Amino acid sequence: MRQSGSARVLFALLQLIFCWQLQGAMSQAMPLLLLTSAVFWILLMPCWLRFKWALRGNDFAGYLTGMIVILPTWVAMSVLYAVTPWLLLAAMALVWVADISAYFSGRAFGRHKLAPAISPGKTWEGVAGAVVGVLIYGGMVWVLSPLALHMNFSAVMLGALLIGLTAISVIGDLFESLLKRQAGIKDSSQLLPGHGGVLDRIDSLTSTLPLVALIVYWTRT
């Protein structure tokens, strides 16, 4: 949105206040925020990427988008941590495995571009590698970890969920790439030099963690 430094700080503080307030109203706000996030990423985001909608300066839709991206992620982290910190770590590791697998498989076998107008470096072969990596990772967690006690799924359902979560993590990555391209910047910030900024580190987490938390919520209620 190309906001000034003071506007960015103000919005960050507003987000922080909302996160603080949510701590006291987690049980009431959690289902709505997680469901809103699911609708945003599963239904709205494919259209956003397809038509390449752009955020304007000082646009209410832009601030609302920021809320929808950040607040459910905070809620998801709180929910998963409350079940067990290992579940939160396992969900975050799923995204890391997808990113690493996509990078190496894309470098080794990448031929067919996934979304050249948004992120020229991403390929369908990279996505396939991410799916394979996540399935192997999920299978290992299922067989070797006590976290399986928190997941009442069949093997087929677990595989389908892992593939779906991998797709959502890719969508989160593409969304952040689209925003950077539209803003005409290479890095989302300079807080992590050489890493593309903070958003490059959490883009896939913002799309994936709320869905994991929603799945856990549904299976435990």
C-alpha angles and dihedrals in degrees: 000000000000093000123173121260093257092051091051092051091047092051091047090052090049090052090049091053091051091050090050092050092048090060088070096043100037098127093052099041100036101080094046095046094046092047091048089053092050092052091047096051101034102038109018103034098061088056091046091054093042095053096028096227113198131218116231130216115279090001119160089215089059094053090045090052090053090053093049091050099044109031098054088048090056091047091048092052090051093047096048092044090051090057092048132315088235090063091055091048092047091051092049091046089055089063092045091051090050092050095047094044091048092050097051097039090047091050092048102039108010113138108133117064117231100201109349094176091056107029114002094190097062119092138184088243088059090052090050090051090050091053092050092047093049093047091052091046093047091049091052092049090047094051103034106029132074086223086089086077088070094052119070097189136128118238091255093049091047091052092050091049092049091051091048093049090049090054091050091050089054090049090053090052092049092049093056090046090053092051092051092047092049091048091049095236132126098207128035090220142343096239090102105035113210093015100082093251135287094299090059088059097048105028095102092040091059091057099039108039096060091053092049090050091048091051091049091047093051094047093049097048 
